[in-house]
Structure formats: structure tokens, C-alpha cells
Amino acid sequence: MGLGDFYSTPASLTISTGDRVKWVLESGTHDSTSFAGLWQSPMMVEVGESWSRTFDTPGTFDYYCTIHPSLMDATVIVTG
């Protein structure tokens, strides 16, 4: 997942249970935070910095950037 100036790409990603998602900073300063409070990545400040998480449970997981909550949000869909 790419994080940049006011975007998170792709806006939706479908994966399988047990897959790992990696967020990579492309520009700016951003994090990845679950709306449901399931995770919060460290703040990424240097281009190329990354953070990853394994999804062990099926479901739909919406997340956002705490600095830009109304501009940067996306969804990870985990299938069983």
C-alpha cells in the first residue's frame, strides 16, 4: 500500500487470511491506523520507510492516516 501526499493507494485491497500487507511511504509524513482500533503504525517520515501487518482474521478493515483523517483512508478486505 502506498502512502503519499493526501492519498493511500490502492483505495481497496483484497487479500487472503494470513497475508501480510506492507505500507510504504512515498511522500509526506503518514501512518496507518485502524478505525476499529486494531492497529496503529509508527509515524513514517522518510520516503521508503515501511510498516507491515499480517491479517489472520477474515473481514473488512478500514484504516486512515491520523494526520489527514478526512483525506486519506482505505480498506483491506481479508477473505477466508
WOZI-V142693 format. One record per backbone hydrogen bond with DSSP energy under -1.0 kcal/mol. CO is the residue of the C=O (numbers start at 1). NH is the residue of the N-H. Records with the same first field share a line. If there is no record, write none. Layout:
CO: NH  NH
//
This chain:
1: 24
2: 9
3: 26  27
4: 7
7: 4
9: 2
11: 75
13: 77
15: 79
16: 19
19: 55
21: 53
23: 51
24: 3
25: 48
30: 44
32: 41
33: 64
34: 37
39: 34
44: 30
46: 49
49: 25
51: 23
53: 21
55: 18
59: 78
61: 76
62: 35
63: 74
64: 33
68: 71  72
72: 65
74: 63
75: 13
76: 61
77: 15
78: 59
79: 17
//
